[in-house]
């Protein structure tokens, strides 16, 4: 395991492509990704505070940035998005997966600080995708929402066929995603949301 931040960052120019896995915990999605986490686990390449670590990265160095079930633990989401925009290459993308606010398991984890719904990133990035428009409160991250996908999952085998059907129906169009959140999210829980962000 490599935890020397300077050593990893100096090697960025030799890595092709550079793919970051923020808050990877004990498992990275791919072994060649650079795992970043506060906890010193086997999969983590750089241990420390994500904000401080990213400040050491040069501009336009990352091809892809992935964060799965990480953003809900953060105090400053807009600040992180600004920093991610800085380190992301113009041709790159950011994938963020977070629990949907209707996911009952979200409330079990006392370390969760933020709720997320379909429009959460629309307040922080440019959104030409969703019909409902929300204010940005003068936050400019330099990012744009490219895709959003609702994941309907269940740990219970008996629920899985129904959840699979919900996923097909409610991801059929942007209208269906928005209709789900407005009219169905109180009755049918969504497990998580996947956002794809790109540079403006």
C-alpha positions as CSV (number, residue, x, y, z in Angstrom):
1,X,0.0,0.0,0.0
2,X,1.3,3.5,-0.9
3,X,0.4,6.2,1.5
4,X,3.1,8.8,0.5
5,X,1.0,11.6,-1.1
6,X,4.0,13.2,-2.7
7,X,5.2,9.9,-4.3
8,X,1.7,9.2,-5.7
9,X,1.3,12.7,-7.1
10,X,4.7,12.7,-8.7
11,X,3.7,9.5,-10.5
12,X,0.5,11.0,-11.9
13,X,2.3,12.0,-15.1
14,X,3.3,8.4,-15.7
15,X,-0.1,6.9,-15.1
16,X,-2.4,6.7,-18.1
17,X,-5.3,7.1,-17.6
18,X,-5.5,8.8,-14.2
19,X,-8.6,7.6,-12.4
20,X,-9.4,8.6,-8.9
21,X,-11.6,6.6,-6.5
22,X,-12.7,8.9,-3.7
23,X,-13.7,7.3,-0.4
24,X,-12.9,3.9,-1.7
25,X,-12.7,2.3,1.7
26,X,-11.6,-1.3,1.7
27,X,-12.4,-2.0,-2.0
28,X,-11.5,-0.1,-5.2
29,X,-13.7,-0.7,-8.2
30,X,-10.5,-1.3,-10.3
31,X,-7.0,-2.1,-9.0
32,X,-5.3,0.5,-11.2
33,X,-7.5,3.4,-9.9
34,X,-6.0,5.7,-7.2
35,X,-7.9,5.1,-4.0
36,X,-8.3,8.0,-1.6
37,X,-9.8,7.7,1.8
38,X,-9.3,8.9,5.4
39,X,-9.2,5.3,6.7
40,X,-6.0,3.3,6.1
41,X,-7.3,0.2,4.3
42,X,-5.6,-2.1,2.0
43,X,-7.2,-0.6,-1.1
44,X,-6.3,3.0,-0.2
45,X,-3.3,4.5,-2.0
46,X,-3.5,8.0,-0.4
47,X,-4.7,8.3,3.2
48,X,-5.9,11.6,4.4
49,X,-8.5,14.4,4.0
50,X,-9.8,14.5,0.5
51,X,-9.8,18.3,0.3
52,X,-6.2,18.5,1.4
53,X,-5.1,15.7,-0.9
54,X,-6.8,17.2,-4.0
55,X,-5.2,20.6,-3.3
56,X,-1.8,18.9,-4.0
57,X,-2.9,17.6,-7.4
58,X,-2.0,19.6,-10.5
59,X,-4.7,21.1,-12.7
60,X,-6.3,18.9,-15.4
61,X,-4.6,15.7,-14.3
62,X,-7.5,13.3,-13.8
63,X,-9.3,11.4,-16.7
64,X,-12.1,10.1,-14.4
65,X,-13.2,10.7,-10.9
66,X,-15.5,8.2,-9.1
67,X,-17.1,8.5,-5.7
68,X,-19.6,5.8,-4.5
69,X,-21.5,6.4,-1.3
70,X,-19.0,9.1,-0.3
71,X,-20.6,12.5,-0.9
72,X,-23.2,12.0,1.8
73,X,-20.4,11.9,4.4
74,X,-19.1,15.4,3.4
75,X,-19.6,18.8,5.1
76,X,-18.6,20.9,2.0
77,X,-20.0,19.4,-1.2
78,X,-19.7,22.6,-3.3
79,X,-16.1,23.1,-2.2
80,X,-15.2,19.5,-3.3
81,X,-16.9,20.0,-6.7
82,X,-14.9,23.1,-7.4
83,X,-11.7,21.2,-6.6
84,X,-12.7,18.2,-8.7
85,X,-13.4,20.5,-11.6
86,X,-9.9,21.9,-11.2
87,X,-8.2,18.5,-11.3
88,X,-10.4,17.0,-14.0
89,X,-9.2,17.0,-17.6
90,X,-11.5,18.9,-20.1
91,X,-12.4,15.5,-21.7
92,X,-13.0,13.7,-18.4
93,X,-16.0,13.0,-16.3
94,X,-17.1,12.7,-12.6
95,X,-19.3,9.8,-11.5
96,X,-21.0,10.3,-8.1
97,X,-23.3,7.6,-6.6
98,X,-25.2,8.6,-3.5
99,X,-28.1,7.1,-1.5
100,X,-31.5,8.5,-2.5
101,X,-33.3,10.3,0.3
102,X,-36.1,7.7,0.2
103,X,-33.6,4.9,1.0
104,X,-34.5,3.8,4.6
105,X,-31.0,2.5,5.2
106,X,-29.6,6.1,4.7
107,X,-30.9,6.9,8.2
108,X,-29.1,4.0,9.8
109,X,-25.7,5.5,9.3
110,X,-25.0,8.3,11.8
111,X,-22.0,9.5,9.7
112,X,-24.3,10.6,6.8
113,X,-24.5,14.4,6.8
114,X,-26.3,15.2,3.5
115,X,-29.5,14.1,1.8
116,X,-29.6,13.6,-2.0
117,X,-32.4,13.7,-4.5
118,X,-32.8,13.9,-8.2
119,X,-32.2,17.7,-8.2
120,X,-29.4,17.9,-5.6
121,X,-26.6,18.6,-8.1
122,X,-28.9,20.9,-10.1
123,X,-28.3,23.5,-7.4
124,X,-24.5,23.2,-7.8
125,X,-23.9,22.6,-11.5
126,X,-25.4,23.7,-14.9
127,X,-28.4,21.5,-15.6
128,X,-29.9,21.4,-19.1
129,X,-31.2,17.8,-18.5
130,X,-34.0,18.1,-16.0
131,X,-37.1,20.1,-16.7
132,X,-37.7,21.5,-13.2
133,X,-35.3,24.4,-12.7
134,X,-33.8,25.2,-9.3
135,X,-31.7,28.2,-8.1
136,X,-28.0,27.9,-7.8
137,X,-27.6,30.3,-4.9
138,X,-24.6,31.9,-6.6
139,X,-22.6,28.7,-6.5
140,X,-20.4,28.2,-9.6
141,X,-18.6,24.9,-9.7
142,X,-17.8,24.9,-13.5
143,X,-19.5,21.6,-14.0
144,X,-22.5,20.4,-15.9
145,X,-25.0,17.6,-15.3
146,X,-24.7,15.1,-18.2
147,X,-26.7,12.1,-17.0
148,X,-28.7,10.9,-14.0
149,X,-29.9,7.4,-13.2
150,X,-32.0,6.0,-10.5
151,X,-31.0,2.6,-9.0
152,X,-33.7,0.5,-7.4
153,X,-32.1,-2.2,-5.3
154,X,-33.0,-4.3,-2.3
155,X,-31.1,-6.7,-0.1
156,X,-34.3,-8.8,0.0
157,X,-34.6,-11.4,-2.9
158,X,-38.4,-11.2,-2.8
159,X,-38.3,-7.5,-3.6
160,X,-35.8,-7.6,-6.5
161,X,-38.1,-8.3,-9.5
162,X,-40.3,-5.4,-8.5
163,X,-37.3,-3.1,-8.0
164,X,-35.9,-4.1,-11.4
165,X,-39.3,-3.3,-13.0
166,X,-39.3,0.1,-11.2
167,X,-35.8,0.8,-12.5
168,X,-36.9,0.1,-16.1
169,X,-40.0,2.2,-15.8
170,X,-38.7,5.2,-14.0
171,X,-35.5,5.5,-16.0
172,X,-37.3,5.3,-19.3
173,X,-37.1,9.1,-19.7
174,X,-36.3,12.3,-17.9
175,X,-40.0,12.9,-17.4
176,X,-40.4,9.5,-15.7
177,X,-37.5,10.3,-13.3
178,X,-39.0,13.6,-12.4
179,X,-42.4,12.1,-12.0
180,X,-41.0,9.4,-9.8
181,X,-39.5,11.8,-7.4
182,X,-42.5,14.1,-7.3
183,X,-45.2,11.5,-7.1
184,X,-43.8,8.0,-6.1
185,X,-40.8,8.5,-3.9
186,X,-42.9,8.4,-0.7
187,X,-44.4,5.0,-1.7
188,X,-41.5,3.2,-3.6
189,X,-38.0,3.8,-2.2
190,X,-35.1,4.3,-4.5
191,X,-31.8,2.9,-3.3
192,X,-29.3,5.3,-4.9
193,X,-28.8,7.9,-7.6
194,X,-25.9,8.0,-10.1
195,X,-24.9,11.4,-11.5
196,X,-22.4,12.0,-14.3
197,X,-20.8,15.5,-14.3
198,X,-18.6,17.0,-17.0
199,X,-16.7,20.3,-17.3
200,X,-18.6,23.2,-18.9
